[in-house]
Amino acid sequence: MNEIKLKVTTEEANVILASLGNMPFAKVYGLVAKIQEQARSQLGQDAGREDASNEKPNADAKIEDDK
C-alpha cells in the first residue's frame, strides 16, 4: 500500500482525531493510534512513556503542542 505524508497543525490533527472518535472504534482504532504515535514522536512526547504498543488508542486524547 502506498503511503502519503500530510502536514497539519496540532489543532487540525485534533479535529481529525475528534472526527474519528465519532466513528465505530473497530474501524478506526488503528488509524487513531498511528496518528497519535506519529504526532508524539514529532512533538517529542515519547520521553518518559512506557511501552505504548499495548495501549488502546483514545480518539478523545488530544495532541498537545509543546510551544
C-alpha positions in Angstrom: 0.0 0.0 0.0 1.3 3.5 -0.9 1.8 5.9 2.0 1.4 9.7 1.8 2.7 12.4 4.2 0.3 15.1 5.3 1.3 18.2 7.2 -1.4 19.6 9.5 -1.3 21.7 12.7 -1.8 20.1 16.1 -5.3 21.8 16.1 -6.1 20.2 12.8 -4.8 16.8 13.9 -7.1 17.1 17.0 -10.1 17.9 14.7 -9.3 14.7 12.7 -9.0 12.7 15.9 -12.3 14.1 17.3 -14.0 13.2 14.0 -12.6 9.7 14.1 -13.9 9.4 17.6 -17.4 9.6 16.2 -16.9 6.5 14.1 -17.0 2.9 15.1 -13.9 2.1 17.2 -13.3 -1.2 15.3 -12.9 0.7 12.1 -10.6 3.5 13.2 -8.6 2.4 16.2 -5.5 1.6 14.0 -5.6 4.9 12.3 -6.1 6.8 15.6 -3.1 5.0 17.1 -1.0 5.7 14.0 -1.8 9.4 14.1 -1.1 9.7 17.8 2.1 7.8 17.6 3.5 9.9 14.7 2.4 13.2 16.4 4.0 12.2 19.7 7.3 11.3 18.0 7.3 14.6 16.1 6.5 16.7 19.1 8.9 14.9 21.4 6.2 13.5 23.7 7.6 9.9 23.8 10.0 10.7 26.6 9.0 9.1 29.8 6.4 6.9 28.2 6.5 3.2 28.9 5.7 0.7 26.1 2.7 2.3 24.4 2.2 -0.6 22.0 -0.2 -2.3 24.3 -2.3 0.8 24.9 -5.7 1.2 23.2 -5.8 4.4 21.2 -8.1 7.1 22.6 -9.6 9.2 19.9 -10.6 11.7 22.7 -7.0 12.2 23.7 -5.7 15.5 22.3 -2.2 16.0 20.9 -0.5 18.8 22.8 1.9 21.2 21.2 4.9 21.9 23.3 5.0 25.5 22.2 
